[in-house]
Amino acid sequence: MQENLFGICPYVTAQKLLTGKWTLLIMYHLSIKTMRFNELQRALPNLTQATLTKQLHMMEDNGLVIRTAYNQIPPKVEYSLSELGRHF
């Protein structure tokens, strides 16, 4: 039933998009500024690298976060909130 309400009911949509223990804290930090992966790791010291990676991928798949990769050496990747992420 909930799958049928995704995108229609704001409560079901929010519940689906904001899953994960760390999602709200990551969104909080990204609401302040665009951050690189290591900056997020330092801001959330109790969060493991694997969990942060998994959460960021899930948030990107759900349209909450924008991942910007720059073609340079050393590689540079930044994370920011999408328009949807800013509305939450």
HTML snippet that shows the backbone in 3Dmol.js (N, CA, C, O; Angstrom):
<script src="https://3Dmol.org/build/3Dmol-min.js"></script>
<div id="view" style="width:600px;height:400px;position:relative"></div>
<script>
const pdb = `
ATOM      1  N   MET A   1       0.815  -1.193   0.000  1.00  0.00           N
ATOM      2  CA  MET A   1       0.000   0.000   0.000  1.00  0.00           C
ATOM      3  C   MET A   1       0.862   1.260   0.000  1.00  0.00           C
ATOM      4  O   MET A   1       0.566   2.214  -0.720  1.00  0.00           O
ATOM      5  N   GLN A   2       1.935   1.270   0.812  1.00  0.00           N
ATOM      6  CA  GLN A   2       2.776   2.463   0.886  1.00  0.00           C
ATOM      7  C   GLN A   2       3.420   2.790  -0.452  1.00  0.00           C
ATOM      8  O   GLN A   2       3.583   3.963  -0.788  1.00  0.00           O
ATOM      9  N   GLU A   3       3.793   1.760  -1.230  1.00  0.00           N
ATOM     10  CA  GLU A   3       4.402   1.994  -2.533  1.00  0.00           C
ATOM     11  C   GLU A   3       3.451   2.776  -3.439  1.00  0.00           C
ATOM     12  O   GLU A   3       3.891   3.578  -4.262  1.00  0.00           O
ATOM     13  N   ASN A   4       2.152   2.542  -3.284  1.00  0.00           N
ATOM     14  CA  ASN A   4       1.158   3.233  -4.102  1.00  0.00           C
ATOM     15  C   ASN A   4       1.030   4.705  -3.711  1.00  0.00           C
ATOM     16  O   ASN A   4       0.599   5.524  -4.523  1.00  0.00           O
ATOM     17  N   LEU A   5       1.401   5.046  -2.472  1.00  0.00           N
ATOM     18  CA  LEU A   5       1.257   6.411  -1.978  1.00  0.00           C
ATOM     19  C   LEU A   5       2.537   7.234  -2.110  1.00  0.00           C
ATOM     20  O   LEU A   5       2.521   8.438  -1.852  1.00  0.00           O
ATOM     21  N   PHE A   6       3.642   6.607  -2.507  1.00  0.00           N
ATOM     22  CA  PHE A   6       4.906   7.331  -2.649  1.00  0.00           C
ATOM     23  C   PHE A   6       4.745   8.424  -3.695  1.00  0.00           C
ATOM     24  O   PHE A   6       4.289   8.170  -4.810  1.00  0.00           O
ATOM     25  N   GLY A   7       5.122   9.634  -3.327  1.00  0.00           N
ATOM     26  CA  GLY A   7       4.996  10.767  -4.224  1.00  0.00           C
ATOM     27  C   GLY A   7       3.641  11.452  -4.148  1.00  0.00           C
ATOM     28  O   GLY A   7       3.472  12.561  -4.654  1.00  0.00           O
ATOM     29  N   ILE A   8       2.686  10.800  -3.524  1.00  0.00           N
ATOM     30  CA  ILE A   8       1.346  11.371  -3.373  1.00  0.00           C
ATOM     31  C   ILE A   8       1.143  11.858  -1.935  1.00  0.00           C
ATOM     32  O   ILE A   8       0.766  13.006  -1.699  1.00  0.00           O
ATOM     33  N   CYS A   9       1.398  10.968  -0.996  1.00  0.00           N
ATOM     34  CA  CYS A   9       1.245  11.303   0.421  1.00  0.00           C
ATOM     35  C   CYS A   9       2.585  11.824   0.949  1.00  0.00           C
ATOM     36  O   CYS A   9       3.589  11.115   0.877  1.00  0.00           O
ATOM     37  N   PRO A  10       2.614  13.046   1.475  1.00  0.00           N
ATOM     38  CA  PRO A  10       3.892  13.596   1.938  1.00  0.00           C
ATOM     39  C   PRO A  10       4.505  12.805   3.085  1.00  0.00           C
ATOM     40  O   PRO A  10       5.728  12.774   3.215  1.00  0.00           O
ATOM     41  N   TYR A  11       3.702  12.173   3.909  1.00  0.00           N
ATOM     42  CA  TYR A  11       4.228  11.407   5.042  1.00  0.00           C
ATOM     43  C   TYR A  11       4.912  10.123   4.574  1.00  0.00           C
ATOM     44  O   TYR A  11       5.994   9.784   5.052  1.00  0.00           O
ATOM     45  N   VAL A  12       4.291   9.425   3.657  1.00  0.00           N
ATOM     46  CA  VAL A  12       4.883   8.201   3.108  1.00  0.00           C
ATOM     47  C   VAL A  12       6.147   8.552   2.327  1.00  0.00           C
ATOM     48  O   VAL A  12       7.150   7.846   2.423  1.00  0.00           O
ATOM     49  N   THR A  13       6.105   9.624   1.565  1.00  0.00           N
ATOM     50  CA  THR A  13       7.261  10.049   0.782  1.00  0.00           C
ATOM     51  C   THR A  13       8.427  10.409   1.695  1.00  0.00           C
ATOM     52  O   THR A  13       9.556   9.982   1.453  1.00  0.00           O
ATOM     53  N   ALA A  14       8.167  11.188   2.739  1.00  0.00           N
ATOM     54  CA  ALA A  14       9.218  11.575   3.687  1.00  0.00           C
ATOM     55  C   ALA A  14       9.787  10.357   4.391  1.00  0.00           C
ATOM     56  O   ALA A  14      11.001  10.262   4.572  1.00  0.00           O
ATOM     57  N   GLN A  15       8.931   9.420   4.792  1.00  0.00           N
ATOM     58  CA  GLN A  15       9.398   8.216   5.473  1.00  0.00           C
ATOM     59  C   GLN A  15      10.335   7.416   4.569  1.00  0.00           C
ATOM     60  O   GLN A  15      11.350   6.896   5.032  1.00  0.00           O
ATOM     61  N   LYS A  16      10.005   7.318   3.308  1.00  0.00           N
ATOM     62  CA  LYS A  16      10.836   6.577   2.353  1.00  0.00           C
ATOM     63  C   LYS A  16      12.173   7.282   2.100  1.00  0.00           C
ATOM     64  O   LYS A  16      13.222   6.638   2.075  1.00  0.00           O
ATOM     65  N   LEU A  17      12.132   8.598   1.915  1.00  0.00           N
ATOM     66  CA  LEU A  17      13.339   9.347   1.556  1.00  0.00           C
ATOM     67  C   LEU A  17      14.278   9.560   2.728  1.00  0.00           C
ATOM     68  O   LEU A  17      15.489   9.667   2.531  1.00  0.00           O
ATOM     69  N   LEU A  18      13.754   9.622   3.931  1.00  0.00           N
ATOM     70  CA  LEU A  18      14.585   9.941   5.097  1.00  0.00           C
ATOM     71  C   LEU A  18      14.944   8.702   5.906  1.00  0.00           C
ATOM     72  O   LEU A  18      15.130   8.784   7.120  1.00  0.00           O
ATOM     73  N   THR A  19      15.043   7.555   5.239  1.00  0.00           N
ATOM     74  CA  THR A  19      15.435   6.338   5.932  1.00  0.00           C
ATOM     75  C   THR A  19      16.920   6.380   6.225  1.00  0.00           C
ATOM     76  O   THR A  19      17.684   7.052   5.531  1.00  0.00           O
ATOM     77  N   GLY A  20      17.315   5.674   7.234  1.00  0.00           N
ATOM     78  CA  GLY A  20      18.727   5.620   7.599  1.00  0.00           C
ATOM     79  C   GLY A  20      18.991   6.468   8.822  1.00  0.00           C
ATOM     80  O   GLY A  20      18.507   7.594   8.944  1.00  0.00           O
ATOM     81  N   LYS A  21      19.769   5.904   9.721  1.00  0.00           N
ATOM     82  CA  LYS A  21      20.060   6.545  11.003  1.00  0.00           C
ATOM     83  C   LYS A  21      20.750   7.897  10.840  1.00  0.00           C
ATOM     84  O   LYS A  21      20.540   8.797  11.653  1.00  0.00           O
ATOM     85  N   TRP A  22      21.560   8.046   9.812  1.00  0.00           N
ATOM     86  CA  TRP A  22      22.412   9.229   9.674  1.00  0.00           C
ATOM     87  C   TRP A  22      21.894  10.248   8.665  1.00  0.00           C
ATOM     88  O   TRP A  22      22.483  11.320   8.529  1.00  0.00           O
ATOM     89  N   THR A  23      20.833   9.952   7.971  1.00  0.00           N
ATOM     90  CA  THR A  23      20.356  10.814   6.895  1.00  0.00           C
ATOM     91  C   THR A  23      20.123  12.251   7.344  1.00  0.00           C
ATOM     92  O   THR A  23      20.581  13.188   6.690  1.00  0.00           O
ATOM     93  N   LEU A  24      19.419  12.431   8.451  1.00  0.00           N
ATOM     94  CA  LEU A  24      19.107  13.791   8.899  1.00  0.00           C
ATOM     95  C   LEU A  24      20.358  14.557   9.320  1.00  0.00           C
ATOM     96  O   LEU A  24      20.458  15.759   9.073  1.00  0.00           O
ATOM     97  N   LEU A  25      21.312  13.875   9.953  1.00  0.00           N
ATOM     98  CA  LEU A  25      22.549  14.557  10.348  1.00  0.00           C
ATOM     99  C   LEU A  25      23.386  14.944   9.130  1.00  0.00           C
ATOM    100  O   LEU A  25      23.971  16.026   9.095  1.00  0.00           O
ATOM    101  N   ILE A  26      23.442  14.075   8.149  1.00  0.00           N
ATOM    102  CA  ILE A  26      24.164  14.401   6.915  1.00  0.00           C
ATOM    103  C   ILE A  26      23.485  15.587   6.232  1.00  0.00           C
ATOM    104  O   ILE A  26      24.158  16.509   5.770  1.00  0.00           O
ATOM    105  N   MET A  27      22.165  15.564   6.169  1.00  0.00           N
ATOM    106  CA  MET A  27      21.441  16.675   5.554  1.00  0.00           C
ATOM    107  C   MET A  27      21.675  17.982   6.310  1.00  0.00           C
ATOM    108  O   MET A  27      21.786  19.046   5.702  1.00  0.00           O
ATOM    109  N   TYR A  28      21.748  17.896   7.629  1.00  0.00           N
ATOM    110  CA  TYR A  28      22.011  19.093   8.419  1.00  0.00           C
ATOM    111  C   TYR A  28      23.352  19.711   8.021  1.00  0.00           C
ATOM    112  O   TYR A  28      23.429  20.911   7.760  1.00  0.00           O
ATOM    113  N   HIS A  29      24.393  18.905   7.975  1.00  0.00           N
ATOM    114  CA  HIS A  29      25.725  19.420   7.630  1.00  0.00           C
ATOM    115  C   HIS A  29      25.764  19.959   6.205  1.00  0.00           C
ATOM    116  O   HIS A  29      26.405  20.978   5.946  1.00  0.00           O
ATOM    117  N   LEU A  30      25.089  19.289   5.285  1.00  0.00           N
ATOM    118  CA  LEU A  30      25.072  19.755   3.898  1.00  0.00           C
ATOM    119  C   LEU A  30      24.183  20.988   3.723  1.00  0.00           C
ATOM    120  O   LEU A  30      24.319  21.716   2.739  1.00  0.00           O
ATOM    121  N   SER A  31      23.284  21.222   4.666  1.00  0.00           N
ATOM    122  CA  SER A  31      22.460  22.437   4.587  1.00  0.00           C
ATOM    123  C   SER A  31      23.280  23.678   4.919  1.00  0.00           C
ATOM    124  O   SER A  31      22.929  24.787   4.517  1.00  0.00           O
ATOM    125  N   ILE A  32      24.364  23.489   5.648  1.00  0.00           N
ATOM    126  CA  ILE A  32      25.243  24.597   6.014  1.00  0.00           C
ATOM    127  C   ILE A  32      26.167  24.950   4.854  1.00  0.00           C
ATOM    128  O   ILE A  32      26.361  26.121   4.526  1.00  0.00           O
ATOM    129  N   LYS A  33      26.741  23.899   4.231  1.00  0.00           N
ATOM    130  CA  LYS A  33      27.656  24.131   3.117  1.00  0.00           C
ATOM    131  C   LYS A  33      27.873  22.851   2.326  1.00  0.00           C
ATOM    132  O   LYS A  33      27.611  21.753   2.819  1.00  0.00           O
ATOM    133  N   THR A  34      28.350  22.999   1.105  1.00  0.00           N
ATOM    134  CA  THR A  34      28.776  21.875   0.287  1.00  0.00           C
ATOM    135  C   THR A  34      30.028  21.292   0.932  1.00  0.00           C
ATOM    136  O   THR A  34      30.916  22.030   1.359  1.00  0.00           O
ATOM    137  N   MET A  35      30.094  19.965   0.999  1.00  0.00           N
ATOM    138  CA  MET A  35      31.212  19.326   1.699  1.00  0.00           C
ATOM    139  C   MET A  35      31.800  18.184   0.883  1.00  0.00           C
ATOM    140  O   MET A  35      31.120  17.548   0.078  1.00  0.00           O
ATOM    141  N   ARG A  36      33.078  17.948   1.117  1.00  0.00           N
ATOM    142  CA  ARG A  36      33.743  16.779   0.559  1.00  0.00           C
ATOM    143  C   ARG A  36      33.528  15.614   1.518  1.00  0.00           C
ATOM    144  O   ARG A  36      33.124  15.804   2.666  1.00  0.00           O
ATOM    145  N   PHE A  37      33.804  14.408   1.031  1.00  0.00           N
ATOM    146  CA  PHE A  37      33.578  13.192   1.815  1.00  0.00           C
ATOM    147  C   PHE A  37      34.314  13.253   3.149  1.00  0.00           C
ATOM    148  O   PHE A  37      33.726  12.986   4.196  1.00  0.00           O
ATOM    149  N   ASN A  38      35.600  13.605   3.113  1.00  0.00           N
ATOM    150  CA  ASN A  38      36.392  13.631   4.351  1.00  0.00           C
ATOM    151  C   ASN A  38      35.893  14.686   5.334  1.00  0.00           C
ATOM    152  O   ASN A  38      35.985  14.494   6.547  1.00  0.00           O
ATOM    153  N   GLU A  39      35.368  15.793   4.824  1.00  0.00           N
ATOM    154  CA  GLU A  39      34.787  16.806   5.710  1.00  0.00           C
ATOM    155  C   GLU A  39      33.567  16.240   6.439  1.00  0.00           C
ATOM    156  O   GLU A  39      33.385  16.471   7.634  1.00  0.00           O
ATOM    157  N   LEU A  40      32.741  15.504   5.711  1.00  0.00           N
ATOM    158  CA  LEU A  40      31.580  14.876   6.340  1.00  0.00           C
ATOM    159  C   LEU A  40      32.017  13.849   7.373  1.00  0.00           C
ATOM    160  O   LEU A  40      31.411  13.741   8.439  1.00  0.00           O
ATOM    161  N   GLN A  41      33.056  13.101   7.067  1.00  0.00           N
ATOM    162  CA  GLN A  41      33.562  12.106   8.010  1.00  0.00           C
ATOM    163  C   GLN A  41      34.058  12.771   9.295  1.00  0.00           C
ATOM    164  O   GLN A  41      33.808  12.269  10.391  1.00  0.00           O
ATOM    165  N   ARG A  42      34.755  13.891   9.163  1.00  0.00           N
ATOM    166  CA  ARG A  42      35.231  14.600  10.353  1.00  0.00           C
ATOM    167  C   ARG A  42      34.070  15.196  11.146  1.00  0.00           C
ATOM    168  O   ARG A  42      34.111  15.243  12.376  1.00  0.00           O
ATOM    169  N   ALA A  43      33.043  15.648  10.443  1.00  0.00           N
ATOM    170  CA  ALA A  43      31.883  16.236  11.116  1.00  0.00           C
ATOM    171  C   ALA A  43      31.049  15.186  11.850  1.00  0.00           C
ATOM    172  O   ALA A  43      30.334  15.505  12.800  1.00  0.00           O
ATOM    173  N   LEU A  44      31.146  13.940  11.403  1.00  0.00           N
ATOM    174  CA  LEU A  44      30.382  12.837  11.997  1.00  0.00           C
ATOM    175  C   LEU A  44      31.344  11.722  12.410  1.00  0.00           C
ATOM    176  O   LEU A  44      31.379  10.673  11.765  1.00  0.00           O
ATOM    177  N   PRO A  45      32.120  11.928  13.466  1.00  0.00           N
ATOM    178  CA  PRO A  45      33.188  10.987  13.817  1.00  0.00           C
ATOM    179  C   PRO A  45      32.714   9.583  14.203  1.00  0.00           C
ATOM    180  O   PRO A  45      33.501   8.640  14.118  1.00  0.00           O
ATOM    181  N   ASN A  46      31.475   9.413  14.616  1.00  0.00           N
ATOM    182  CA  ASN A  46      30.972   8.088  14.988  1.00  0.00           C
ATOM    183  C   ASN A  46      30.452   7.292  13.803  1.00  0.00           C
ATOM    184  O   ASN A  46      29.997   6.160  13.965  1.00  0.00           O
ATOM    185  N   LEU A  47      30.516   7.868  12.631  1.00  0.00           N
ATOM    186  CA  LEU A  47      30.019   7.242  11.412  1.00  0.00           C
ATOM    187  C   LEU A  47      31.188   6.600  10.666  1.00  0.00           C
ATOM    188  O   LEU A  47      32.186   7.263  10.385  1.00  0.00           O
ATOM    189  N   THR A  48      31.067   5.319  10.346  1.00  0.00           N
ATOM    190  CA  THR A  48      32.150   4.643   9.628  1.00  0.00           C
ATOM    191  C   THR A  48      32.162   5.071   8.158  1.00  0.00           C
ATOM    192  O   THR A  48      31.163   5.562   7.633  1.00  0.00           O
ATOM    193  N   GLN A  49      33.298   4.876   7.514  1.00  0.00           N
ATOM    194  CA  GLN A  49      33.445   5.231   6.107  1.00  0.00           C
ATOM    195  C   GLN A  49      32.451   4.450   5.249  1.00  0.00           C
ATOM    196  O   GLN A  49      31.837   5.005   4.338  1.00  0.00           O
ATOM    197  N   ALA A  50      32.300   3.168   5.544  1.00  0.00           N
ATOM    198  CA  ALA A  50      31.383   2.324   4.759  1.00  0.00           C
ATOM    199  C   ALA A  50      29.940   2.794   4.908  1.00  0.00           C
ATOM    200  O   ALA A  50      29.196   2.833   3.928  1.00  0.00           O
ATOM    201  N   THR A  51      29.545   3.146   6.114  1.00  0.00           N
ATOM    202  CA  THR A  51      28.180   3.596   6.348  1.00  0.00           C
ATOM    203  C   THR A  51      27.938   4.948   5.684  1.00  0.00           C
ATOM    204  O   THR A  51      26.878   5.166   5.097  1.00  0.00           O
ATOM    205  N   LEU A  52      28.906   5.856   5.769  1.00  0.00           N
ATOM    206  CA  LEU A  52      28.764   7.151   5.122  1.00  0.00           C
ATOM    207  C   LEU A  52      28.628   6.980   3.610  1.00  0.00           C
ATOM    208  O   LEU A  52      27.786   7.622   2.982  1.00  0.00           O
ATOM    209  N   THR A  53      29.446   6.128   3.039  1.00  0.00           N
ATOM    210  CA  THR A  53      29.369   5.852   1.604  1.00  0.00           C
ATOM    211  C   THR A  53      27.990   5.314   1.234  1.00  0.00           C
ATOM    212  O   THR A  53      27.379   5.770   0.268  1.00  0.00           O
ATOM    213  N   LYS A  54      27.504   4.345   2.003  1.00  0.00           N
ATOM    214  CA  LYS A  54      26.193   3.740   1.738  1.00  0.00           C
ATOM    215  C   LYS A  54      25.080   4.783   1.857  1.00  0.00           C
ATOM    216  O   LYS A  54      24.191   4.838   1.008  1.00  0.00           O
ATOM    217  N   GLN A  55      25.123   5.605   2.901  1.00  0.00           N
ATOM    218  CA  GLN A  55      24.093   6.633   3.103  1.00  0.00           C
ATOM    219  C   GLN A  55      24.106   7.653   1.983  1.00  0.00           C
ATOM    220  O   GLN A  55      23.046   8.038   1.487  1.00  0.00           O
ATOM    221  N   LEU A  56      25.293   8.101   1.571  1.00  0.00           N
ATOM    222  CA  LEU A  56      25.378   9.096   0.500  1.00  0.00           C
ATOM    223  C   LEU A  56      24.854   8.536  -0.815  1.00  0.00           C
ATOM    224  O   LEU A  56      24.173   9.241  -1.560  1.00  0.00           O
ATOM    225  N   HIS A  57      25.165   7.274  -1.109  1.00  0.00           N
ATOM    226  CA  HIS A  57      24.645   6.639  -2.337  1.00  0.00           C
ATOM    227  C   HIS A  57      23.126   6.557  -2.289  1.00  0.00           C
ATOM    228  O   HIS A  57      22.450   6.864  -3.270  1.00  0.00           O
ATOM    229  N   MET A  58      22.591   6.141  -1.138  1.00  0.00           N
ATOM    230  CA  MET A  58      21.139   6.033  -0.991  1.00  0.00           C
ATOM    231  C   MET A  58      20.492   7.408  -1.132  1.00  0.00           C
ATOM    232  O   MET A  58      19.459   7.545  -1.788  1.00  0.00           O
ATOM    233  N   MET A  59      21.091   8.420  -0.521  1.00  0.00           N
ATOM    234  CA  MET A  59      20.538   9.774  -0.589  1.00  0.00           C
ATOM    235  C   MET A  59      20.619  10.328  -2.011  1.00  0.00           C
ATOM    236  O   MET A  59      19.726  11.050  -2.456  1.00  0.00           O
ATOM    237  N   GLU A  60      21.691   9.986  -2.715  1.00  0.00           N
ATOM    238  CA  GLU A  60      21.822  10.409  -4.119  1.00  0.00           C
ATOM    239  C   GLU A  60      20.765   9.706  -4.980  1.00  0.00           C
ATOM    240  O   GLU A  60      20.135  10.337  -5.829  1.00  0.00           O
ATOM    241  N   ASP A  61      20.576   8.412  -4.762  1.00  0.00           N
ATOM    242  CA  ASP A  61      19.564   7.656  -5.509  1.00  0.00           C
ATOM    243  C   ASP A  61      18.161   8.199  -5.259  1.00  0.00           C
ATOM    244  O   ASP A  61      17.316   8.182  -6.154  1.00  0.00           O
ATOM    245  N   ASN A  62      17.913   8.684  -4.038  1.00  0.00           N
ATOM    246  CA  ASN A  62      16.602   9.230  -3.685  1.00  0.00           C
ATOM    247  C   ASN A  62      16.440  10.692  -4.076  1.00  0.00           C
ATOM    248  O   ASN A  62      15.377  11.277  -3.869  1.00  0.00           O
ATOM    249  N   GLY A  63      17.489  11.284  -4.642  1.00  0.00           N
ATOM    250  CA  GLY A  63      17.388  12.653  -5.115  1.00  0.00           C
ATOM    251  C   GLY A  63      17.568  13.719  -4.054  1.00  0.00           C
ATOM    252  O   GLY A  63      17.229  14.880  -4.283  1.00  0.00           O
ATOM    253  N   LEU A  64      18.101  13.344  -2.884  1.00  0.00           N
ATOM    254  CA  LEU A  64      18.302  14.314  -1.805  1.00  0.00           C
ATOM    255  C   LEU A  64      19.650  15.023  -1.898  1.00  0.00           C
ATOM    256  O   LEU A  64      19.791  16.163  -1.454  1.00  0.00           O
ATOM    257  N   VAL A  65      20.630  14.348  -2.473  1.00  0.00           N
ATOM    258  CA  VAL A  65      22.006  14.840  -2.517  1.00  0.00           C
ATOM    259  C   VAL A  65      22.506  14.854  -3.955  1.00  0.00           C
ATOM    260  O   VAL A  65      22.170  13.984  -4.758  1.00  0.00           O
ATOM    261  N   ILE A  66      23.306  15.852  -4.255  1.00  0.00           N
ATOM    262  CA  ILE A  66      23.971  15.927  -5.556  1.00  0.00           C
ATOM    263  C   ILE A  66      25.450  15.651  -5.344  1.00  0.00           C
ATOM    264  O   ILE A  66      26.100  16.291  -4.516  1.00  0.00           O
ATOM    265  N   ARG A  67      25.971  14.702  -6.090  1.00  0.00           N
ATOM    266  CA  ARG A  67      27.396  14.363  -6.040  1.00  0.00           C
ATOM    267  C   ARG A  67      28.049  14.982  -7.263  1.00  0.00           C
ATOM    268  O   ARG A  67      27.672  14.684  -8.396  1.00  0.00           O
ATOM    269  N   THR A  68      29.040  15.852  -7.026  1.00  0.00           N
ATOM    270  CA  THR A  68      29.745  16.515  -8.119  1.00  0.00           C
ATOM    271  C   THR A  68      31.187  16.044  -8.114  1.00  0.00           C
ATOM    272  O   THR A  68      31.919  16.295  -7.156  1.00  0.00           O
ATOM    273  N   ALA A  69      31.605  15.360  -9.176  1.00  0.00           N
ATOM    274  CA  ALA A  69      32.978  14.873  -9.306  1.00  0.00           C
ATOM    275  C   ALA A  69      33.724  15.777 -10.282  1.00  0.00           C
ATOM    276  O   ALA A  69      33.258  16.035 -11.391  1.00  0.00           O
ATOM    277  N   TYR A  70      34.881  16.248  -9.853  1.00  0.00           N
ATOM    278  CA  TYR A  70      35.712  17.110 -10.687  1.00  0.00           C
ATOM    279  C   TYR A  70      36.817  16.283 -11.315  1.00  0.00           C
ATOM    280  O   TYR A  70      37.435  15.451 -10.650  1.00  0.00           O
ATOM    281  N   ASN A  71      37.063  16.512 -12.592  1.00  0.00           N
ATOM    282  CA  ASN A  71      38.080  15.773 -13.328  1.00  0.00           C
ATOM    283  C   ASN A  71      39.436  16.419 -13.094  1.00  0.00           C
ATOM    284  O   ASN A  71      39.889  17.243 -13.888  1.00  0.00           O
ATOM    285  N   GLN A  72      40.075  16.038 -12.001  1.00  0.00           N
ATOM    286  CA  GLN A  72      41.371  16.601 -11.655  1.00  0.00           C
ATOM    287  C   GLN A  72      42.160  15.584 -10.844  1.00  0.00           C
ATOM    288  O   GLN A  72      41.629  14.561 -10.410  1.00  0.00           O
ATOM    289  N   ILE A  73      43.421  15.883 -10.653  1.00  0.00           N
ATOM    290  CA  ILE A  73      44.281  15.028  -9.839  1.00  0.00           C
ATOM    291  C   ILE A  73      44.810  15.878  -8.695  1.00  0.00           C
ATOM    292  O   ILE A  73      45.400  16.927  -8.951  1.00  0.00           O
ATOM    293  N   PRO A  74      44.627  15.475  -7.455  1.00  0.00           N
ATOM    294  CA  PRO A  74      43.873  14.299  -6.996  1.00  0.00           C
ATOM    295  C   PRO A  74      42.380  14.493  -7.218  1.00  0.00           C
ATOM    296  O   PRO A  74      41.900  15.621  -7.325  1.00  0.00           O
ATOM    297  N   PRO A  75      41.644  13.374  -7.286  1.00  0.00           N
ATOM    298  CA  PRO A  75      40.207  13.463  -7.521  1.00  0.00           C
ATOM    299  C   PRO A  75      39.509  14.302  -6.447  1.00  0.00           C
ATOM    300  O   PRO A  75      39.889  14.270  -5.276  1.00  0.00           O
ATOM    301  N   LYS A  76      38.513  15.029  -6.850  1.00  0.00           N
ATOM    302  CA  LYS A  76      37.748  15.860  -5.925  1.00  0.00           C
ATOM    303  C   LYS A  76      36.267  15.585  -6.144  1.00  0.00           C
ATOM    304  O   LYS A  76      35.765  15.681  -7.264  1.00  0.00           O
ATOM    305  N   VAL A  77      35.576  15.242  -5.065  1.00  0.00           N
ATOM    306  CA  VAL A  77      34.142  14.983  -5.116  1.00  0.00           C
ATOM    307  C   VAL A  77      33.493  15.797  -4.005  1.00  0.00           C
ATOM    308  O   VAL A  77      33.943  15.775  -2.860  1.00  0.00           O
ATOM    309  N   GLU A  78      32.437  16.511  -4.353  1.00  0.00           N
ATOM    310  CA  GLU A  78      31.705  17.313  -3.371  1.00  0.00           C
ATOM    311  C   GLU A  78      30.253  16.866  -3.318  1.00  0.00           C
ATOM    312  O   GLU A  78      29.688  16.409  -4.312  1.00  0.00           O
ATOM    313  N   TYR A  79      29.668  17.004  -2.151  1.00  0.00           N
ATOM    314  CA  TYR A  79      28.266  16.658  -1.936  1.00  0.00           C
ATOM    315  C   TYR A  79      27.517  17.901  -1.497  1.00  0.00           C
ATOM    316  O   TYR A  79      28.003  18.679  -0.676  1.00  0.00           O
ATOM    317  N   SER A  80      26.335  18.076  -2.052  1.00  0.00           N
ATOM    318  CA  SER A  80      25.475  19.199  -1.681  1.00  0.00           C
ATOM    319  C   SER A  80      24.033  18.706  -1.693  1.00  0.00           C
ATOM    320  O   SER A  80      23.717  17.666  -2.272  1.00  0.00           O
ATOM    321  N   LEU A  81      23.171  19.475  -1.044  1.00  0.00           N
ATOM    322  CA  LEU A  81      21.754  19.127  -1.066  1.00  0.00           C
ATOM    323  C   LEU A  81      21.152  19.505  -2.416  1.00  0.00           C
ATOM    324  O   LEU A  81      21.472  20.547  -2.988  1.00  0.00           O
ATOM    325  N   SER A  82      20.287  18.647  -2.901  1.00  0.00           N
ATOM    326  CA  SER A  82      19.530  18.962  -4.123  1.00  0.00           C
ATOM    327  C   SER A  82      18.389  19.889  -3.739  1.00  0.00           C
ATOM    328  O   SER A  82      18.209  20.208  -2.564  1.00  0.00           O
ATOM    329  N   GLU A  83      17.628  20.315  -4.717  1.00  0.00           N
ATOM    330  CA  GLU A  83      16.456  21.134  -4.454  1.00  0.00           C
ATOM    331  C   GLU A  83      15.490  20.397  -3.535  1.00  0.00           C
ATOM    332  O   GLU A  83      14.944  20.982  -2.600  1.00  0.00           O
ATOM    333  N   LEU A  84      15.283  19.113  -3.805  1.00  0.00           N
ATOM    334  CA  LEU A  84      14.411  18.287  -2.954  1.00  0.00           C
ATOM    335  C   LEU A  84      14.963  18.219  -1.542  1.00  0.00           C
ATOM    336  O   LEU A  84      14.211  18.363  -0.578  1.00  0.00           O
ATOM    337  N   GLY A  85      16.258  18.002  -1.404  1.00  0.00           N
ATOM    338  CA  GLY A  85      16.888  17.919  -0.089  1.00  0.00           C
ATOM    339  C   GLY A  85      16.743  19.208   0.704  1.00  0.00           C
ATOM    340  O   GLY A  85      16.556  19.176   1.921  1.00  0.00           O
ATOM    341  N   ARG A  86      16.828  20.343   0.019  1.00  0.00           N
ATOM    342  CA  ARG A  86      16.679  21.635   0.703  1.00  0.00           C
ATOM    343  C   ARG A  86      15.238  21.846   1.174  1.00  0.00           C
ATOM    344  O   ARG A  86      15.008  22.548   2.159  1.00  0.00           O
ATOM    345  N   HIS A  87      14.281  21.253   0.487  1.00  0.00           N
ATOM    346  CA  HIS A  87      12.872  21.419   0.872  1.00  0.00           C
ATOM    347  C   HIS A  87      12.502  20.597   2.096  1.00  0.00           C
ATOM    348  O   HIS A  87      11.514  20.898   2.767  1.00  0.00           O
ATOM    349  N   PHE A  88      13.281  19.562   2.397  1.00  0.00           N
ATOM    350  CA  PHE A  88      13.005  18.755   3.582  1.00  0.00           C
ATOM    351  C   PHE A  88      13.523  19.491   4.775  1.00  0.00           C
ATOM    352  O   PHE A  88      13.406  19.004   5.899  1.00  0.00           O
TER     353      PHE A  88
END
`;
const viewer = $3Dmol.createViewer("view");
viewer.addModel(pdb, "pdb");
viewer.setStyle({}, {cartoon: {color: "spectrum"}});
viewer.zoomTo();
viewer.render();
</script>
